[in-house]
Amino acid sequence: MSSHLDEAKEKELVELLMGLTNYADLDAIAVVSKQGVKLAYFATEDSDVDPDLMAAVSAALLVQGEMAADKLELEELYEVIVRGADGFVVLSHAGDFLIMGSARDLTSMGLAVTQMRKYAKEIGILLGK
């Protein structure tokens, strides 16, 4: 599938992202191609995340995560989680695409990972149509 979406599908995708931020308390979330091209993005008013930087970082995290999973014989990579002192990012497979969410609130990380797994399946189905 192309990295460009028709307007209706992009709107549906953004609505899914908005719903995910409501359940998972994420500051920003993006759907990107495995090459790091942004398809859709949503952020809360408090977020200062650059959507293009987020997309580019997702491609780099994917490469490193896949290499680690391969070298450690972990089979298929499902997600990459990076936690820092001031927040975290989660990168999950969504079919042939990726979703990446970020937040400053570390207490919400477990819920964010769980909800991103659920929404990744829905987004993968939507983008696979």
Contact map, one row per residue, 1 for C-alpha under 8 A:
111000000000000000000000000000000000000000000000000000000000000000000000000000000000000000000000000000000000000000000000000000010
111110000000000000000000000000000000000000000000000000000000000000000000000000000000000000000000000000000000000000000000000000000
111110000000000000000000000000001000111000000000000000000000000000000000000000000000000000000000000000000000000000000000000000000
011111000000000000000000000000000000001000000000000000000000000000000000000000000000000000000000000000000000000000000000000000000
011111101100000000000000000000000000001000000000000000000000000000000000000000000000000000000000000000000000000000000000000000000
000111111100000000000000000000000000000000000000000000000000000000000000000000000000000000000000000000000000000000000000000000000
000011111110000000000000000000000000000000000000000000000000000000000000000000000000000000000000000000000000000000000000000000000
000001111111000000000000000000000000000000000000000000000000000000000000000000000000000000000000000000000000000000000000000000000
000011111111100000000000000000000000000000000000000000000000000000000000000000000000000000000000000000000000000000000000000001000
000011111111110000000000000000000000001100000000000000000000000000000000000000000000000000000000000000000000000000000000000000000
000000111111111000000000000000000000000000000000000000000000000000000000000000000000000000000000000000000000000000000000000000000
000000011111111100000000000000000000000000000000000000000000000000000000000000000000000000000000000000000000000000000000000000000
000000001111111110000000000000000000000100000000000000000000000000000000000000000000000000000000000000000000000000000000001001000
000000000111111111000000000000000000000111000000000000000000000000000000000000000000000000000000000000000000000000000000000000000
000000000011111111100000000000000000000000000000000000000000000000000000000000000000000000000000000000000000000000000000000000000
000000000001111111110000000000000000000000000000000000000000000000000000000000000000000000000000000000000000000000000010001000000
000000000000111111111000000011000000000011000000000000000000000000000000000000000000000000000000000000000000000000000000000000000
000000000000011111111100000000000000000001000000000000000000000000000000000000000000000000000000000000000000000000000000000000000
000000000000001111111110000000000000000000000000000000000000000000000000000000000000000000000000000000000000000000000000000000000
000000000000000111111111110000000000000000000000000000000000000000000000000000000000000000000000000000000000000000110010000000000
000000000000000011111111111110000000000000000000000000000000000000000000000000000000000000000000000000000000000000000000000000000
000000000000000001111111110000000000000000000000000000000000000000000000000000000000000000000000000000000000000000000000000000000
000000000000000000111111100000000000000000000000000000000000000000000000000000000000000000000000000000000000000100100000000000000
000000000000000000011111110000000000000000000000000000000000000000000000000000000000000000000000000000000001001100110000000000000
000000000000000000011111111000000000000000000000000000000000000000000000000000000000000000000000000000100001000100000000000000000
000000000000000000011101111110000000000000000000000000000000000000000000000000000000000000000000000011100000000100000000000000000
000000000000000000001000111110000000000000110110000000000000000000000000000000000000000000000000000011110000000000000000000000000
000000000000000000001000011111000000000011110010100000000000000000000000000000000000000000000000000011100000000000000000000000000
000000000000000010001000011111100000000011100000000000000000000000000000000000000000000000000000001111000000000000000000000000000
000000000000000010000000000111110000011111000000001001100000000000000000000000000000000000000000001110000000000000000000000000000
000000000000000000000000000011111000011110000000000000100000000000000000000000000000000000000000111100000000000000000000000000000
000000000000000000000000000001111111111100000000000000100100000000000000000000000000000000000000111100000000000000000000000000000
001000000000000000000000000000111111111000000000000000000010000000000000000000000000000000000001110000000000000000000000000000000
000000000000000000000000000000011111100000000000000000000110010000000000000000000000000000000001110000000000000000000000000000000
000000000000000000000000000000011111100000000000000000010010000000000000000000000000000000000000000000000000000000000000000000000
000000000000000000000000000000011111110000000000000000111110000000000000000000000000000000000000000000000000000000000000000000000
001000000000000000000000000000011111111000000000000100110000000000000000000000000000000000000000000000000000000000000000000000000
001000000000000000000000000001111001111110000000001100100000000000000000000000000000000000000000000000000000000000000000000000000
001110000100000000000000000001111000111110000000000000000000000000000000000000000000000000000000000000000000000000000000000000000
000000000100110000000000000001110000011111000000000000000000000000000000000000000000000000000000000000000000000000000000000000000
000000000000010010000000000111100000011111100000001000000000000000000000000000000000000000000000000000000000000000000000000000000
000000000000010011000000000111000000000111110000000000000000000000000000000000000000000000000000000000000000000000000000000000000
000000000000000000000000001110000000000011111110100000000000000000000000000000000000000000000000000000000000000000000000000000000
000000000000000000000000001100000000000001111110000000000000000000000000000000000000000000000000000000000000000000000000000000000
000000000000000000000000000000000000000000111110000000000000000000000000000000000000000000000000000000000000000000000000000000000
000000000000000000000000001000000000000000111111000000000000000000000000000000000000000000000000000000000000000000000000000000000
000000000000000000000000001100000000000000111111100000000000000000000000000000000000000000000000000000000000000000000000000000000
000000000000000000000000000000000000000000000111110000000000000000000000000000000000000000000000000000000000000000000000000000000
000000000000000000000000000100000000000000100011111011000000000000000000000000000000000000000000000000000000000000000000000000000
000000000000000000000000000000000000000000000001111111000000000000000000000000000000000000000000000000000000000000000000000000000
000000000000000000000000000001000000010010000000111111100000000000000000000000000000000000000000000000000000000000000000000000000
000000000000000000000000000000000000110000000000011111110000000000000000000000000000000000000000000000000000000000000000000000000
000000000000000000000000000000000000000000000000111111111000000000000000000000000000000000000000000000000000000000000000000000000
000000000000000000000000000001000000000000000000111111111100000000000000000000000000000000000000000100000000000000000000000000000
000000000000000000000000000001110001110000000000001111111110000000000000000000000000000000000000000000000000000000000000000000000
000000000000000000000000000000000011100000000000000111111111000000000000000000000000000000000000000000000000000000000000000000000
000000000000000000000000000000000001000000000000000011111111100000000000000000000000000000000000000000000000000000000000000000000
000000000000000000000000000000010101000000000000000001111111110000000000000000000000000000100000010100000000000000000000000000000
000000000000000000000000000000001111000000000000000000111111111000000000000000000000000000000000000000000000000000000000000000000
000000000000000000000000000000000000000000000000000000011111111100000000000000000000000000000000000000000000000000000000000000000
000000000000000000000000000000000000000000000000000000001111111110000000000000010000000000100000000000000000000000000000000000000
000000000000000000000000000000000100000000000000000000000111111111000000000000010000000000100000000000000000000000000000000000000
000000000000000000000000000000000000000000000000000000000011111111100000000000000000000000000000000000000000000000000000000000000
000000000000000000000000000000000000000000000000000000000001111111110000000000000000000000000000000000000000000000000000000000000
000000000000000000000000000000000000000000000000000000000000111111111000000010110000000000000000000000000000000000000000000000000
000000000000000000000000000000000000000000000000000000000000011111111100000110000000000000000000000000000000000000000000000000000
000000000000000000000000000000000000000000000000000000000000001111111110000000000000000000000000000000000000000000000000000000000
000000000000000000000000000000000000000000000000000000000000000111111111000000000000000000000000000000000000000000000000000000000
000000000000000000000000000000000000000000000000000000000000000011111111111110000000000000000000000000000000000000000000000000000
000000000000000000000000000000000000000000000000000000000000000001111111111100000000000000000000000000000000000000000000000000000
000000000000000000000000000000000000000000000000000000000000000000111111110000000000000000000000000000000000000000000000000000000
000000000000000000000000000000000000000000000000000000000000000000011111110000000000000000000000000000000000000000000000000000000
000000000000000000000000000000000000000000000000000000000000000000001111111000000000000000000000000000000000000000000000000000000
000000000000000000000000000000000000000000000000000000000000000000001111111110000000000000000000000000000000000000000000000000000
000000000000000000000000000000000000000000000000000000000000000000001100111110000000000000000000000000000000000000000000000000000
000000000000000000000000000000000000000000000000000000000000000001001100011111000000000000000000000000000000000000000000000000000
000000000000000000000000000000000000000000000000000000000000000011001000011111110000000000000000000000000000000000000000000000000
000000000000000000000000000000000000000000000000000000000000000000000000000111110000000000011000000000000000000000000000000000000
000000000000000000000000000000000000000000000000000000000000000010000000000011111000000001111000000000000000000000000000000000000
000000000000000000000000000000000000000000000000000000000000110010000000000011111100000001110000000000000000000000000000000000000
000000000000000000000000000000000000000000000000000000000000000000000000000000111110000111100000000000000000000000000000000000000
000000000000000000000000000000000000000000000000000000000000000000000000000000011111000111000000000000000000000000000000000000000
000000000000000000000000000000000000000000000000000000000000000000000000000000001111101110000000000000000000000000000000000000000
000000000000000000000000000000000000000000000000000000000000000000000000000000000111111100000000000000000000000000000000000000000
000000000000000000000000000000000000000000000000000000000000000000000000000000000011111000000000000000000000000000000000000000000
000000000000000000000000000000000000000000000000000000000000000000000000000000000001111100000000000000011100000000000000000000000
000000000000000000000000000000000000000000000000000000000000000000000000000000000011111110000000000001111100000000000000000000000
000000000000000000000000000000000000000000000000000000000000000000000000000000001111011111000000000001110100100000000000000000000
000000000000000000000000000000000000000000000000000000000000000000000000000000001110001111100000000111100000000000000000000000000
000000000000000000000000000000000000000000000000000000000000000000000000000000111100000111110000000111000000000010000000000000000
000000000000000000000000000000000000000000000000000000000100110000000000000000111000000011111000011110000000000000000000000000000
000000000000000000000000000000000000000000000000000000000000000000000000000001110000000001111100011100000000000000011001000000000
000000000000000000000000000000000000000000000000000000000000000000000000000001100000000000111111111000000000000000000001000000000
000000000000000000000000000000000000000000000000000000000000000000000000000000000000000000011111111000000000000000000001111100000
000000000000000000000000000000000000000000000000000000000000000000000000000000000000000000001111110000000000000000000001101110110
000000000000000000000000000000001100000000000000000000000000000000000000000000000000000000001111110000000000000000000000000100010
000000000000000000000000000000111100000000000000000000000000000000000000000000000000000000001111111000000000000000000000000100000
000000000000000000000000000000111100000000000000000000000100000000000000000000000000000000111111111100000000000000000001000000000
000000000000000000000000000011110000000000000000000000000000000000000000000000000000000000111100111110000000000000010001000000000
000000000000000000000000000011110000000000000000000001000100000000000000000000000000000011110000011111000000000000000000000000000
000000000000000000000000011111000000000000000000000000000000000000000000000000000000000011100000001111100000000000010000000000000
000000000000000000000000011110000000000000000000000000000000000000000000000000000000001111000000000111110000000000000000000000000
000000000000000000000000111100000000000000000000000000000000000000000000000000000000001110000000000011111100100000000000000000000
000000000000000000000000001000000000000000000000000000000000000000000000000000000000011100000000000001111100000000000000000000000
000000000000000000000000000000000000000000000000000000000000000000000000000000000000011000000000000000111111100000000000000000000
000000000000000000000000000000000000000000000000000000000000000000000000000000000000011100000000000000111111100000000000000000000
000000000000000000000000000000000000000000000000000000000000000000000000000000000000000000000000000000001111110000000000000000000
000000000000000000000001100000000000000000000000000000000000000000000000000000000000000000000000000000001111111100000000000000000
000000000000000000000000000000000000000000000000000000000000000000000000000000000000000100000000000000101111111110000000000000000
000000000000000000000000000000000000000000000000000000000000000000000000000000000000000000000000000000000011111111000000000000000
000000000000000000000001000000000000000000000000000000000000000000000000000000000000000000000000000000000001111111100000000000000
000000000000000000000011110000000000000000000000000000000000000000000000000000000000000000000000000000000001111111110000000000000
000000000000000000000000000000000000000000000000000000000000000000000000000000000000000001000000000000000000111111111000000000000
000000000000000000000000000000000000000000000000000000000000000000000000000000000000000000000000000000000000011111111100000000000
000000000000000000010011000000000000000000000000000000000000000000000000000000000000000000000000000000000000001111111110000000000
000000000000000000010001000000000000000000000000000000000000000000000000000000000000000000010000001010000000000111111111000000000
000000000000000000000000000000000000000000000000000000000000000000000000000000000000000000010000000000000000000011111111100000000
000000000000000000000000000000000000000000000000000000000000000000000000000000000000000000000000000000000000000001111111110000000
000000000000000100010000000000000000000000000000000000000000000000000000000000000000000000000000000000000000000000111111111000000
000000000000000000000000000000000000000000000000000000000000000000000000000000000000000000011110011000000000000000011111111100000
000000000000000000000000000000000000000000000000000000000000000000000000000000000000000000000110000000000000000000001111111110000
000000000000000000000000000000000000000000000000000000000000000000000000000000000000000000000100000000000000000000000111111111000
000000000000100100000000000000000000000000000000000000000000000000000000000000000000000000000110000000000000000000000011111111100
000000000000000000000000000000000000000000000000000000000000000000000000000000000000000000000111100000000000000000000001111111110
000000000000000000000000000000000000000000000000000000000000000000000000000000000000000000000010000000000000000000000000111111111
000000001000100000000000000000000000000000000000000000000000000000000000000000000000000000000000000000000000000000000000011111111
000000000000000000000000000000000000000000000000000000000000000000000000000000000000000000000010000000000000000000000000001111111
100000000000000000000000000000000000000000000000000000000000000000000000000000000000000000000011000000000000000000000000000111111
000000000000000000000000000000000000000000000000000000000000000000000000000000000000000000000000000000000000000000000000000011111
